[in-house]
Amino acid sequence: MRVAELAQQVNLDPLNTLYDKEIAVGNILVSVENEQTIRAGVGPTDIAAIVVTEGKIVATAALRAADRAEITIFSTPLDSPDVVGELDALGIRITPYGQIDALGIRISPYG
């Protein structure tokens, strides 16, 4: 699955450029946090996309950093458990350590 397909199936709105990367184990981050999580996610990582939940506002500087790293940031009014539920409905299962093993969706320890 690719980022654009995931966005369409879960009804996620991109806040910056949509980079249609392949989803691999551990490269989607779901979090209610915005600034702290995004700064960590756009570092030297293999993150394909970040899903900011609960409609949180994302700073312009964070969006620019994500664009430089070619990471799509999505916003959704859903909370993190609801997003995880949507992913689960797609057949993506959560491991006991907060990771979803089929597509590798990472759940932030911050929420």
Buried (B, 14 or more C-beta within 10 A) or exposed (E): BBBBEBBEEBEBEBBBEBBBBEBEBBBBBBBBBBBEBBBBBBEEBEBBBBBBBBEBEBEEEBBEBBBEBEBBBBBBEBBBBBBBEBBBEBEBEBEEEEBBEBBBBBBBEEB
